[in-house]
Amino acid sequence: MQELFVKYKLVIKFILTFLIVYVGFSTLYHFYLEFSEGSKFYPDYLTHLVAKQTDVLLNGFGYDTQMFPHPEEASIKVILNGKYLARVIEGCNSVSVIILFMSFIIAFSGKLKTTLFFILSGSVLIYAANLIRIALFTIALYHYPERQAVLHDIVFPAVIYGFVFLLWIFWVNRFSNLKTAHE
């Protein structure tokens, strides 16, 4: 049994570290969401910020955009050129994806400074890519409303998760301790 543990020590360490970090950050995020109820930023500060920044981005693309709190659910309604097209919900703020990203990077950590820098820069890139994704999704819905299911359920999740996957691959191949352990 001990021989098996030694053989898979790196895998076990990765899985345990990943799970502990993921559960820890997810729990903290859950508390953040609980304590955000009733704040002046609806539905929570980060989702509100994403909606505002998406509004600026869409207006920058030349669309007349308005964002309103949804009266029946915790979301922000996105109205493009007078047409209600989408909602920005808590799941659209990229925090869950960033938590997943950070958990992986920490589980495959490298030097402390490099790890922290990559987490910070990667999180900013994911956040920015997510804003662009929401804006492009809204524009695509405006021009191709019949493609809503494919765009929402396949294309745009593939974009954000594909981007995160590329960041992971870059990290493992360039900076993680796993790379230095095998050299």
VEXSELO-957826 format. One record per atom (N, C-alpha, C): x, y negated, z negated; atom name. Coordinates in Angstrom, 1 decimal. Each point is the difference from the previous one (the first is absolute). Layout:
% residues N
+--------+--------+--------+-------+
:     xx :     yy :     zz : atomo :
+--------+--------+--------+-------+
:      X :      Y :      Z :    CA :
...
+--------+--------+--------+-------+
% end
This chain:
% residues 183
+--------+--------+--------+-------+
:     xx :     yy :     zz : atomo :
+--------+--------+--------+-------+
:    0.8 :    1.2 :    0.0 :     N :
:   -0.8 :   -1.2 :    0.0 :    CA :
:    0.9 :   -1.3 :    0.0 :     C :
:    1.0 :    0.0 :   -0.8 :     N :
:    0.9 :   -1.1 :   -0.1 :    CA :
:    0.7 :   -0.2 :    1.3 :     C :
:    0.4 :    1.1 :    0.7 :     N :
:    0.6 :   -0.1 :    1.3 :    CA :
:   -0.9 :   -0.7 :    1.0 :     C :
:   -1.3 :    0.3 :   -0.1 :     N :
:   -1.0 :   -0.6 :    0.9 :    CA :
:   -0.1 :   -1.5 :   -0.3 :     C :
:    0.0 :   -0.4 :   -1.3 :     N :
:    0.0 :   -1.4 :   -0.4 :    CA :
:    1.2 :   -0.8 :    0.6 :     C :
:    1.1 :    0.6 :   -0.2 :     N :
:    1.3 :   -0.6 :    0.5 :    CA :
:   -0.1 :   -0.2 :    1.5 :     C :
:   -0.5 :    1.0 :    0.7 :     N :
:   -0.1 :    0.0 :    1.5 :    CA :
:   -0.9 :   -1.2 :    0.4 :     C :
:   -1.1 :   -0.2 :   -0.7 :     N :
:   -1.0 :   -1.0 :    0.5 :    CA :
:    0.0 :   -1.2 :   -0.9 :     C :
:    1.1 :   -0.3 :   -0.7 :     N :
:    0.1 :   -1.1 :   -1.0 :    CA :
:   -0.3 :   -1.3 :    0.7 :     C :
:    0.5 :   -0.3 :    1.1 :     N :
:   -0.2 :   -1.3 :    0.7 :    CA :
:   -1.5 :   -0.1 :    0.4 :     C :
:   -0.6 :    1.1 :    0.5 :     N :
:   -1.4 :    0.0 :    0.4 :    CA :
:   -0.9 :   -0.3 :   -1.2 :     C :
:    0.3 :    0.7 :   -1.1 :     N :
:   -0.8 :   -0.1 :   -1.2 :    CA :
:    0.1 :   -1.4 :   -0.6 :     C :
:    1.3 :   -0.5 :    0.0 :     N :
:    0.2 :   -1.4 :   -0.5 :    CA :
:   -0.8 :   -1.0 :    0.9 :     C :
:    0.1 :    0.2 :    1.3 :     N :
:   -0.8 :   -0.9 :    0.9 :    CA :
:   -1.5 :    0.0 :   -0.3 :     C :
:   -0.5 :    1.2 :   -0.1 :     N :
:   -1.5 :    0.1 :   -0.2 :    CA :
:   -0.4 :   -0.6 :   -1.3 :     C :
:    0.7 :    0.3 :   -1.1 :     N :
:   -0.3 :   -0.5 :   -1.3 :    CA :
:    0.2 :   -1.5 :   -0.1 :     C :
:    1.0 :   -0.5 :    0.6 :     N :
:    0.3 :   -1.5 :    0.0 :    CA :
:   -1.1 :   -0.7 :    0.8 :     C :
:   -0.3 :    0.6 :    1.2 :     N :
:   -1.1 :   -0.6 :    0.8 :    CA :
:   -1.3 :    0.0 :   -0.7 :     C :
:   -0.4 :    1.1 :   -0.6 :     N :
:   -1.3 :    0.0 :   -0.7 :    CA :
:   -0.1 :   -0.9 :   -1.2 :     C :
:    1.1 :   -0.1 :   -0.8 :     N :
:    0.0 :   -0.8 :   -1.2 :    CA :
:   -0.1 :   -1.5 :    0.4 :     C :
:    0.8 :   -0.4 :    1.0 :     N :
:    0.0 :   -1.4 :    0.5 :    CA :
:   -1.4 :   -0.3 :    0.6 :     C :
:   -0.5 :    0.9 :    0.9 :     N :
:   -1.3 :   -0.2 :    0.6 :    CA :
:   -1.1 :   -0.1 :   -1.0 :     C :
:   -0.1 :    0.9 :   -0.9 :     N :
:   -1.0 :   -0.1 :   -1.0 :    CA :
:    0.1 :   -1.2 :   -0.9 :     C :
:    1.2 :   -0.4 :   -0.4 :     N :
:    0.3 :   -1.2 :   -0.8 :    CA :
:   -0.5 :   -1.2 :    0.7 :     C :
:    0.5 :   -0.3 :    1.2 :     N :
:   -0.4 :   -1.2 :    0.8 :    CA :
:   -1.5 :    0.0 :    0.3 :     C :
:   -0.5 :    1.2 :    0.3 :     N :
:   -1.5 :    0.1 :    0.3 :    CA :
:   -0.8 :   -0.4 :   -1.2 :     C :
:    0.4 :    0.5 :   -1.2 :     N :
:   -0.7 :   -0.3 :   -1.2 :    CA :
:    0.1 :   -1.5 :   -0.3 :     C :
:    1.2 :   -0.6 :    0.2 :     N :
:    0.1 :   -1.5 :   -0.2 :    CA :
:   -0.9 :   -0.7 :    0.9 :     C :
:   -0.1 :    0.4 :    1.3 :     N :
:   -0.8 :   -0.6 :    1.0 :    CA :
:   -1.5 :    0.1 :   -0.4 :     C :
:   -0.4 :    1.2 :   -0.5 :     N :
:   -1.3 :    0.2 :   -0.5 :    CA :
:   -0.4 :   -1.0 :   -1.1 :     C :
:    0.9 :   -0.2 :   -0.9 :     N :
:   -0.2 :   -0.9 :   -1.1 :    CA :
:   -0.1 :   -1.5 :    0.6 :     C :
:    0.8 :   -0.3 :    0.9 :     N :
:   -0.1 :   -1.3 :    0.7 :    CA :
:   -1.4 :   -0.2 :    0.6 :     C :
:   -0.5 :    1.0 :    0.7 :     N :
:   -1.3 :   -0.1 :    0.6 :    CA :
:   -1.1 :   -0.2 :   -1.1 :     C :
:    0.1 :    0.8 :   -1.1 :     N :
:   -1.0 :   -0.1 :   -1.0 :    CA :
:    0.0 :   -1.4 :   -0.6 :     C :
:    1.2 :   -0.6 :   -0.3 :     N :
:    0.1 :   -1.3 :   -0.6 :    CA :
:   -0.3 :   -1.1 :    1.0 :     C :
:   -0.1 :    0.3 :    1.3 :     N :
:   -0.3 :   -1.0 :    1.0 :    CA :
:   -1.4 :   -0.3 :    0.1 :     C :
:   -0.9 :    0.9 :   -0.5 :     N :
:   -1.4 :   -0.2 :    0.1 :    CA :
:   -0.4 :   -1.3 :   -0.7 :     C :
:   -0.8 :   -0.8 :    0.8 :     N :
:   -0.5 :   -1.2 :   -0.6 :    CA :
:    1.0 :   -1.2 :    0.1 :     C :
:    1.1 :    0.2 :    0.7 :     N :
:    1.0 :   -1.1 :    0.2 :    CA :
:   -0.6 :   -0.9 :    1.0 :     C :
:    0.7 :   -1.2 :    0.2 :     N :
:   -0.5 :   -1.0 :    1.0 :    CA :
:    0.4 :    0.5 :    1.4 :     C :
:    0.9 :    0.9 :    0.1 :     N :
:    0.4 :    0.6 :    1.3 :    CA :
:   -0.8 :    1.2 :    0.2 :     C :
:   -0.9 :    0.1 :    1.0 :     N :
:   -0.8 :    1.1 :    0.3 :    CA :
:    0.5 :    0.8 :    1.1 :     C :
:    0.0 :    1.3 :    0.0 :     N :
:   -0.3 :    0.9 :   -1.1 :    CA :
:    1.1 :    0.1 :   -1.0 :     C :
:    1.2 :   -0.2 :    0.4 :     N :
:    1.2 :   -0.1 :   -0.9 :    CA :
:    1.0 :   -0.9 :    0.7 :     C :
:    1.0 :   -0.5 :   -0.7 :     N :
:    0.9 :   -1.0 :    0.6 :    CA :
:    0.7 :    0.5 :    1.3 :     C :
:    0.5 :    1.2 :    0.0 :     N :
:    0.8 :    0.5 :    1.1 :    CA :
:   -0.9 :    0.2 :    1.3 :     C :
:   -1.2 :    0.6 :   -0.2 :     N :
:   -0.9 :    0.1 :    1.1 :    CA :
:   -0.5 :   -1.3 :    0.5 :     C :
:   -0.2 :   -0.9 :   -0.9 :     N :
:   -0.4 :   -1.4 :    0.4 :    CA :
:    1.1 :   -0.7 :    0.8 :     C :
:    1.3 :    0.2 :   -0.5 :     N :
:    1.1 :   -0.6 :    0.7 :    CA :
:    0.2 :    0.6 :    1.4 :     C :
:   -0.2 :    1.3 :    0.2 :     N :
:    0.1 :    0.7 :    1.3 :    CA :
:   -1.1 :   -0.6 :    0.9 :     C :
:   -1.2 :   -0.1 :   -0.5 :     N :
:   -1.1 :   -0.6 :    0.8 :    CA :
:    0.4 :   -1.4 :    0.5 :     C :
:    0.5 :   -0.8 :   -0.9 :     N :
:    0.3 :   -1.4 :    0.3 :    CA :
:    1.1 :   -0.1 :    1.0 :     C :
:    1.1 :    0.9 :   -0.2 :     N :
:    1.1 :    0.0 :    1.0 :    CA :
:   -0.4 :    0.6 :    1.3 :     C :
:   -0.9 :    0.9 :    0.1 :     N :
:   -0.6 :    0.5 :    1.2 :    CA :
:   -0.8 :   -1.0 :    0.7 :     C :
:   -0.7 :   -0.8 :   -0.7 :     N :
:   -0.8 :   -1.2 :    0.5 :    CA :
:    1.0 :   -0.9 :    0.7 :     C :
:    1.1 :   -0.4 :   -0.6 :     N :
:    1.0 :   -0.9 :    0.6 :    CA :
:    0.6 :    0.6 :    1.2 :     C :
:    0.3 :    1.3 :    0.0 :     N :
:    0.6 :    0.7 :    1.1 :    CA :
:   -1.0 :    0.0 :    1.2 :     C :
:   -1.3 :    0.4 :   -0.3 :     N :
:   -0.9 :    0.0 :    1.1 :    CA :
:   -0.3 :   -1.4 :    0.6 :     C :
:    0.0 :   -1.0 :   -0.8 :     N :
:   -0.2 :   -1.4 :    0.5 :    CA :
:    1.2 :   -0.4 :    0.8 :     C :
:    1.2 :    0.5 :   -0.4 :     N :
:    1.2 :   -0.2 :    0.7 :    CA :
:    0.0 :    0.6 :    1.4 :     C :
:   -0.7 :    1.1 :    0.1 :     N :
:   -0.2 :    0.7 :    1.3 :    CA :
:   -1.0 :   -0.7 :    0.9 :     C :
:   -0.7 :   -1.0 :   -0.6 :     N :
:   -1.0 :   -0.8 :    0.8 :    CA :
:   -1.4 :    0.4 :   -0.2 :     C :
:   -0.3 :    0.8 :   -1.0 :     N :
:   -1.3 :    0.5 :   -0.3 :    CA :
:   -0.6 :   -0.9 :   -1.1 :     C :
:   -1.3 :   -0.3 :    0.1 :     N :
:   -0.7 :   -0.7 :   -1.0 :    CA :
:   -0.4 :    1.1 :   -1.1 :     C :
:    0.6 :   -0.1 :   -1.1 :     N :
:   -0.2 :    1.0 :   -1.0 :    CA :
:   -0.5 :   -0.6 :   -1.3 :     C :
:   -0.9 :    0.8 :   -0.7 :     N :
:   -0.5 :   -0.4 :   -1.3 :    CA :
:    0.0 :    1.2 :   -0.8 :     C :
:    0.3 :   -0.2 :   -1.3 :     N :
:    0.0 :    1.1 :   -1.0 :    CA :
:   -0.9 :   -0.4 :   -1.1 :     C :
:   -0.9 :    0.9 :   -0.4 :     N :
:   -1.0 :   -0.2 :   -1.0 :    CA :
:    0.0 :    1.2 :   -1.0 :     C :
:   -0.2 :   -0.2 :   -1.3 :     N :
:   -0.2 :    1.1 :   -0.9 :    CA :
:   -1.3 :    0.8 :    0.4 :     C :
:    0.1 :    1.3 :    0.1 :     N :
:   -1.1 :    0.8 :    0.3 :    CA :
:   -1.0 :    0.0 :   -1.2 :     C :
:   -1.2 :   -0.3 :    0.2 :     N :
:   -1.0 :   -0.1 :   -1.1 :    CA :
:   -0.3 :    1.4 :   -0.7 :     C :
:    0.2 :    1.1 :    0.7 :     N :
:   -0.5 :    1.3 :   -0.5 :    CA :
:    1.1 :    0.9 :   -0.4 :     C :
:    1.3 :   -0.3 :    0.3 :     N :
:    1.1 :    0.9 :   -0.3 :    CA :
:    1.3 :   -0.8 :   -0.2 :     C :
:    1.0 :    0.6 :   -0.6 :     N :
:    1.2 :   -0.7 :   -0.3 :    CA :
:    0.9 :    0.0 :    1.2 :     C :
:   -0.3 :   -1.0 :    0.9 :     N :
:    0.8 :   -0.2 :    1.2 :    CA :
:   -0.2 :   -1.4 :    0.5 :     C :
:    0.8 :   -0.3 :    1.0 :     N :
:   -0.1 :   -1.3 :    0.7 :    CA :
:   -0.5 :    0.3 :    1.5 :     C :
:   -1.0 :   -0.7 :    0.4 :     N :
:   -0.6 :    0.2 :    1.3 :    CA :
:    0.9 :   -0.8 :    1.0 :     C :
:    0.4 :    0.6 :    1.1 :     N :
:    0.8 :   -0.6 :    1.1 :    CA :
:   -1.0 :   -0.4 :    1.1 :     C :
:   -0.1 :   -1.2 :    0.3 :     N :
:   -0.9 :   -0.5 :    1.1 :    CA :
:    1.0 :   -0.6 :    1.0 :     C :
:   -0.1 :    0.5 :    1.2 :     N :
:    0.9 :   -0.5 :    1.1 :    CA :
:   -0.9 :   -0.5 :    1.1 :     C :
:    0.2 :   -1.3 :    0.4 :     N :
:   -0.8 :   -0.7 :    1.0 :    CA :
:   -1.5 :    0.2 :   -0.3 :     C :
:   -0.4 :   -0.1 :   -1.2 :     N :
:   -1.4 :    0.1 :   -0.4 :    CA :
:   -0.5 :    1.4 :   -0.2 :     C :
:    0.8 :    1.0 :    0.2 :     N :
:   -0.5 :    1.4 :    0.0 :    CA :
:    0.6 :    0.7 :   -1.2 :     C :
:   -0.8 :    0.6 :   -0.9 :     N :
:    0.5 :    0.8 :   -1.1 :    CA :
:    0.5 :    1.3 :    0.5 :     C :
:    1.3 :    0.2 :   -0.2 :     N :
:    0.7 :    1.1 :    0.6 :    CA :
:    0.6 :    1.0 :   -1.0 :     C :
:    0.5 :   -0.4 :   -1.1 :     N :
:    0.7 :    0.8 :   -0.9 :    CA :
:   -0.1 :   -0.5 :   -1.4 :     C :
:    0.5 :    0.9 :   -0.9 :     N :
:    0.2 :   -0.4 :   -1.5 :    CA :
:    1.4 :    0.2 :   -0.4 :     C :
:    0.5 :   -0.8 :   -0.9 :     N :
:    1.3 :    0.2 :   -0.6 :    CA :
:   -0.4 :    0.5 :   -1.4 :     C :
:    0.4 :    1.3 :   -0.2 :     N :
:   -0.3 :    0.6 :   -1.3 :    CA :
:    1.3 :    0.2 :   -0.8 :     C :
:   -0.1 :    0.4 :   -1.2 :     N :
:    1.3 :    0.3 :   -0.8 :    CA :
:    0.9 :    0.9 :    0.7 :     C :
:   -0.4 :    1.0 :    0.7 :     N :
:    0.8 :    0.9 :    0.8 :    CA :
:    0.8 :   -0.6 :    1.1 :     C :
:   -0.4 :   -1.2 :    0.4 :     N :
:    0.6 :   -0.7 :    1.1 :    CA :
:    1.2 :   -0.9 :   -0.4 :     C :
:    0.3 :   -0.1 :   -1.3 :     N :
:    1.0 :   -0.9 :   -0.4 :    CA :
:    1.4 :    0.6 :    0.0 :     C :
:    0.2 :    1.2 :    0.4 :     N :
:    1.2 :    0.7 :    0.2 :    CA :
:    0.7 :    0.4 :   -1.3 :     C :
:   -0.6 :   -0.3 :   -1.2 :     N :
:    0.7 :    0.4 :   -1.2 :    CA :
:    0.2 :    1.5 :   -0.2 :     C :
:   -1.0 :    0.8 :    0.4 :     N :
:    0.1 :    1.4 :   -0.2 :    CA :
:    1.0 :    0.6 :    1.0 :     C :
:    0.2 :   -0.6 :    1.2 :     N :
:    1.0 :    0.4 :    0.9 :    CA :
:    1.4 :   -0.3 :   -0.5 :     C :
:    0.1 :   -1.2 :   -0.6 :     N :
:    1.3 :   -0.5 :   -0.6 :    CA :
:    0.4 :    0.9 :   -1.2 :     C :
:   -1.0 :    0.4 :   -0.8 :     N :
:    0.3 :    0.9 :   -1.1 :    CA :
:    0.5 :    1.3 :    0.5 :     C :
:   -0.6 :    0.5 :    1.0 :     N :
:    0.5 :    1.3 :    0.6 :    CA :
:    1.4 :   -0.2 :    0.6 :     C :
:    0.2 :   -1.1 :    0.6 :     N :
:    1.4 :   -0.3 :    0.6 :    CA :
:    1.0 :   -0.1 :   -1.1 :     C :
:   -0.3 :   -0.8 :   -1.1 :     N :
:    1.0 :   -0.2 :   -1.1 :    CA :
:    0.2 :    1.4 :   -0.7 :     C :
:   -1.0 :    0.8 :   -0.2 :     N :
:    0.2 :    1.3 :   -0.7 :    CA :
:    1.0 :    0.9 :    0.8 :     C :
:   -0.1 :    0.0 :    1.3 :     N :
:    0.9 :    0.8 :    0.8 :    CA :
:    1.4 :   -0.6 :   -0.1 :     C :
:    0.1 :   -1.3 :    0.1 :     N :
:    1.4 :   -0.6 :    0.0 :    CA :
:    0.6 :    0.3 :   -1.3 :     C :
:   -0.7 :   -0.2 :   -1.1 :     N :
:    0.6 :    0.3 :   -1.4 :    CA :
:    0.3 :    1.4 :   -0.1 :     C :
:   -0.8 :    0.9 :    0.5 :     N :
:    0.3 :    1.5 :   -0.1 :    CA :
:    1.2 :    0.4 :    0.8 :     C :
:    0.3 :   -0.8 :    1.1 :     N :
:    1.2 :    0.2 :    0.8 :    CA :
:    1.0 :   -1.2 :   -0.2 :     C :
:    0.1 :   -0.4 :   -1.3 :     N :
:    0.7 :   -1.2 :   -0.3 :    CA :
:    1.5 :    0.0 :    0.5 :     C :
:    0.5 :   -1.2 :    0.2 :     N :
:    1.4 :   -0.1 :    0.3 :    CA :
:    0.6 :   -0.9 :   -1.1 :     C :
:    1.0 :   -0.8 :    0.4 :     N :
:    0.5 :   -1.0 :   -1.0 :    CA :
:   -1.1 :   -0.9 :   -0.4 :     C :
:    0.1 :   -0.4 :   -1.3 :     N :
:   -1.1 :   -0.8 :   -0.6 :    CA :
:   -0.3 :   -1.3 :    0.8 :     C :
:    1.0 :   -0.8 :    0.3 :     N :
:   -0.2 :   -1.2 :    0.8 :    CA :
:   -0.6 :    0.2 :    1.3 :     C :
:    0.5 :    1.0 :    0.7 :     N :
:   -0.5 :    0.4 :    1.4 :    CA :
:   -1.4 :    0.5 :   -0.1 :     C :
:   -0.3 :    0.8 :   -1.0 :     N :
:   -1.4 :    0.5 :   -0.2 :    CA :
:   -1.0 :   -1.1 :   -0.3 :     C :
:    0.4 :   -0.9 :   -0.9 :     N :
:   -0.9 :   -1.1 :   -0.3 :    CA :
:   -0.2 :   -0.9 :    1.2 :     C :
:    1.1 :   -0.3 :    0.7 :     N :
:   -0.1 :   -0.9 :    1.2 :    CA :
:   -0.9 :    0.7 :    1.1 :     C :
:    0.2 :    1.3 :    0.2 :     N :
:   -0.8 :    0.7 :    1.0 :    CA :
:   -1.5 :    0.1 :   -0.4 :     C :
:   -0.3 :    0.2 :   -1.3 :     N :
:   -1.3 :    0.0 :   -0.5 :    CA :
:   -0.7 :   -1.4 :    0.3 :     C :
:    0.7 :   -1.0 :   -0.4 :     N :
:   -0.5 :   -1.4 :    0.2 :    CA :
:   -0.2 :   -0.3 :    1.5 :     C :
:    1.0 :    0.2 :    0.8 :     N :
:   -0.1 :   -0.4 :    1.4 :    CA :
:   -1.0 :    0.9 :    0.7 :     C :
:    0.0 :    1.3 :   -0.3 :     N :
:   -0.9 :    0.9 :    0.6 :    CA :
:   -1.5 :   -0.3 :   -0.4 :     C :
:   -0.2 :   -0.4 :   -1.2 :     N :
:   -1.3 :   -0.4 :   -0.5 :    CA :
:   -0.5 :   -1.2 :    0.7 :     C :
:    0.9 :   -1.0 :    0.2 :     N :
:   -0.4 :   -1.2 :    0.8 :    CA :
:   -0.3 :    0.3 :    1.4 :     C :
:    0.8 :    0.9 :    0.6 :     N :
:   -0.3 :    0.4 :    1.4 :    CA :
:   -1.3 :    0.7 :    0.1 :     C :
:   -0.3 :    0.9 :   -0.9 :     N :
:   -1.2 :    0.8 :    0.0 :    CA :
:   -1.2 :   -1.0 :   -0.1 :     C :
:    0.1 :   -0.9 :   -1.0 :     N :
:   -1.1 :   -1.0 :   -0.2 :    CA :
:   -0.2 :   -0.8 :    1.3 :     C :
:    1.1 :   -0.5 :    0.6 :     N :
:   -0.2 :   -0.8 :    1.2 :    CA :
:   -0.5 :    0.8 :    1.2 :     C :
:    0.4 :    1.3 :    0.1 :     N :
:   -0.5 :    0.9 :    1.0 :    CA :
:   -1.5 :    0.2 :   -0.2 :     C :
:   -0.4 :    0.1 :   -1.2 :     N :
:   -1.4 :    0.2 :   -0.4 :    CA :
:   -0.8 :   -1.2 :    0.4 :     C :
:    0.5 :   -1.2 :   -0.2 :     N :
:   -0.8 :   -1.2 :    0.4 :    CA :
:   -0.2 :    0.0 :    1.5 :     C :
:    1.1 :    0.3 :    0.7 :     N :
:   -0.1 :    0.0 :    1.5 :    CA :
:   -1.0 :    1.1 :    0.4 :     C :
:    0.1 :    1.2 :   -0.7 :     N :
:   -0.9 :    1.1 :    0.3 :    CA :
:   -1.5 :   -0.4 :   -0.1 :     C :
:   -0.3 :   -0.7 :   -1.2 :     N :
:   -1.4 :   -0.4 :   -0.2 :    CA :
:   -0.4 :   -1.0 :    1.1 :     C :
:    0.8 :   -1.0 :    0.3 :     N :
:   -0.3 :   -1.0 :    1.0 :    CA :
:   -0.2 :    0.7 :    1.4 :     C :
:    0.9 :    0.9 :    0.4 :     N :
:   -0.2 :    0.7 :    1.2 :    CA :
:   -1.2 :    0.9 :    0.1 :     C :
:   -0.3 :    0.6 :   -1.2 :     N :
:   -1.2 :    0.8 :   -0.1 :    CA :
:   -1.2 :   -0.8 :    0.2 :     C :
:   -0.1 :   -1.2 :   -0.6 :     N :
:   -1.1 :   -0.8 :    0.1 :    CA :
:   -0.2 :   -0.5 :    1.5 :     C :
:    1.1 :   -0.4 :    0.6 :     N :
:   -0.1 :   -0.4 :    1.4 :    CA :
:   -0.4 :    1.1 :    0.9 :     C :
:    0.5 :    1.2 :   -0.3 :     N :
:   -0.4 :    1.2 :    0.8 :    CA :
:   -1.5 :    0.3 :   -0.2 :     C :
:   -0.5 :   -0.2 :   -1.2 :     N :
:   -1.4 :    0.3 :   -0.2 :    CA :
:   -0.8 :   -1.1 :    0.7 :     C :
:    0.4 :   -1.2 :    0.1 :     N :
:   -0.7 :   -1.0 :    0.7 :    CA :
:   -0.1 :    0.3 :    1.5 :     C :
:    1.1 :    0.5 :    0.6 :     N :
:    0.0 :    0.3 :    1.4 :    CA :
:   -0.5 :    1.4 :    0.4 :     C :
:    0.2 :    0.9 :   -1.0 :     N :
:   -0.4 :    1.4 :    0.3 :    CA :
:   -0.8 :    0.6 :   -1.2 :     C :
:   -1.2 :   -0.5 :   -0.3 :     N :
:   -0.7 :    0.5 :   -1.1 :    CA :
:   -0.4 :    1.5 :    0.0 :     C :
:   -0.1 :    0.5 :    1.2 :     N :
:   -0.3 :    1.4 :    0.2 :    CA :
:    1.1 :    0.9 :   -0.4 :     C :
:    1.2 :   -0.5 :   -0.2 :     N :
:    1.2 :    0.8 :   -0.4 :    CA :
:    0.3 :   -0.1 :   -1.5 :     C :
:   -1.0 :   -0.5 :   -0.8 :     N :
:    0.2 :   -0.3 :   -1.4 :    CA :
:    0.6 :    1.3 :   -0.8 :     C :
:   -0.7 :    1.1 :    0.2 :     N :
:    0.4 :    1.2 :   -0.7 :    CA :
:    1.4 :    0.4 :    0.3 :     C :
:    0.4 :    0.0 :    1.3 :     N :
:    1.4 :    0.4 :    0.4 :    CA :
:    1.0 :   -1.0 :   -0.6 :     C :
:   -0.3 :   -1.2 :    0.2 :     N :
:    0.9 :   -1.1 :   -0.5 :    CA :
:    0.2 :    0.1 :   -1.5 :     C :
:   -1.1 :    0.1 :   -0.7 :     N :
:    0.1 :   -0.1 :   -1.5 :    CA :
:    0.5 :    1.3 :   -0.6 :     C :
:   -0.4 :    1.2 :    0.5 :     N :
:    0.3 :    1.2 :   -0.6 :    CA :
:    1.3 :    0.7 :    0.6 :     C :
:    0.4 :   -0.4 :    1.2 :     N :
:    1.2 :    0.7 :    0.5 :    CA :
:    1.1 :   -1.0 :    0.4 :     C :
:   -0.3 :   -1.0 :    0.8 :     N :
:    1.1 :   -0.8 :    0.6 :    CA :
:    0.7 :   -0.9 :   -1.1 :     C :
:   -0.8 :   -0.7 :   -0.7 :     N :
:    0.6 :   -0.9 :   -1.0 :    CA :
:    0.6 :    0.6 :   -1.2 :     C :
:   -0.6 :    1.1 :   -0.5 :     N :
:    0.7 :    0.7 :   -1.1 :    CA :
:    1.3 :    0.6 :    0.5 :     C :
:    0.0 :    0.5 :    1.2 :     N :
:    1.3 :    0.6 :    0.6 :    CA :
:    1.0 :   -1.1 :    0.1 :     C :
:   -0.4 :   -1.2 :    0.3 :     N :
:    1.0 :   -1.1 :    0.1 :    CA :
:    0.7 :   -0.2 :   -1.3 :     C :
:   -0.8 :   -0.2 :   -1.1 :     N :
:    0.6 :   -0.4 :   -1.3 :    CA :
:    0.8 :    1.2 :   -0.6 :     C :
:   -0.6 :    1.2 :    0.1 :     N :
:    0.7 :    1.1 :   -0.6 :    CA :
:    1.2 :    0.4 :    0.9 :     C :
:   -0.1 :   -0.1 :    1.3 :     N :
:    1.1 :    0.2 :    0.9 :    CA :
:    1.2 :   -1.0 :   -0.4 :     C :
:   -0.3 :   -1.2 :   -0.2 :     N :
:    1.0 :   -1.0 :   -0.4 :    CA :
:    0.6 :    0.4 :   -1.3 :     C :
:   -0.7 :    0.4 :   -1.0 :     N :
:    0.5 :    0.4 :   -1.3 :    CA :
:    0.9 :    1.2 :    0.2 :     C :
:   -0.4 :    1.0 :    0.8 :     N :
:    0.8 :    1.2 :    0.3 :    CA :
:    1.3 :   -0.4 :    0.6 :     C :
:    0.0 :   -1.0 :    0.9 :     N :
:    1.3 :   -0.4 :    0.7 :    CA :
:    0.9 :   -0.7 :   -1.1 :     C :
:   -0.6 :   -0.7 :   -0.9 :     N :
:    0.8 :   -0.6 :   -1.1 :    CA :
:    0.6 :    1.1 :   -0.9 :     C :
:   -0.7 :    1.0 :   -0.3 :     N :
:    0.5 :    1.1 :   -0.8 :    CA :
:    1.1 :    0.7 :    0.7 :     C :
:   -0.2 :    0.3 :    1.3 :     N :
:    1.1 :    0.7 :    0.8 :    CA :
:    1.3 :   -0.9 :    0.0 :     C :
:   -0.2 :   -1.3 :    0.2 :     N :
:    1.1 :   -0.9 :    0.0 :    CA :
:    0.7 :    0.1 :   -1.4 :     C :
:   -0.7 :   -0.1 :   -1.0 :     N :
:    0.5 :    0.1 :   -1.4 :    CA :
:    0.8 :    1.3 :   -0.3 :     C :
:   -0.6 :    1.1 :    0.3 :     N :
:    0.6 :    1.3 :   -0.2 :    CA :
:    1.3 :    0.1 :    0.8 :     C :
:    0.0 :   -0.4 :    1.2 :     N :
:    1.2 :    0.1 :    0.9 :    CA :
:    1.1 :   -1.0 :   -0.3 :     C :
:   -0.4 :   -1.1 :   -0.6 :     N :
:    1.0 :   -1.1 :   -0.2 :    CA :
:    0.5 :   -0.2 :   -1.4 :     C :
:   -0.9 :    0.1 :   -1.0 :     N :
:    0.3 :   -0.5 :   -1.3 :    CA :
:   -0.3 :    1.0 :   -1.2 :     C :
:   -0.7 :    1.0 :    0.2 :     N :
:   -0.4 :    0.8 :   -1.2 :    CA :
:    1.2 :    0.8 :   -0.5 :     C :
:   -0.1 :    0.4 :   -1.3 :     N :
:    1.1 :    0.9 :   -0.6 :    CA :
:    0.0 :    1.3 :    0.7 :     C :
:   -1.1 :    0.5 :    0.6 :     N :
:    0.0 :    1.2 :    0.7 :    CA :
:    1.0 :    0.1 :    1.1 :     C :
:    0.1 :   -1.1 :    0.7 :     N :
:    1.0 :   -0.1 :    1.1 :    CA :
:    1.4 :    0.1 :   -0.6 :     C :
:    0.3 :   -0.7 :   -1.1 :     N :
:    1.4 :    0.1 :   -0.5 :    CA :
:    0.2 :    1.4 :   -0.7 :     C :
:   -1.0 :    0.7 :   -0.4 :     N :
:    0.1 :    1.3 :   -0.6 :    CA :
:    0.4 :    1.1 :    1.0 :     C :
:   -0.4 :   -0.3 :    1.2 :     N :
:    0.3 :    1.0 :    1.1 :    CA :
:    1.2 :   -0.3 :    0.8 :     C :
:    0.6 :   -1.1 :   -0.2 :     N :
:    1.2 :   -0.4 :    0.8 :    CA :
:    1.3 :    0.6 :   -0.6 :     C :
+--------+--------+--------+-------+
% end
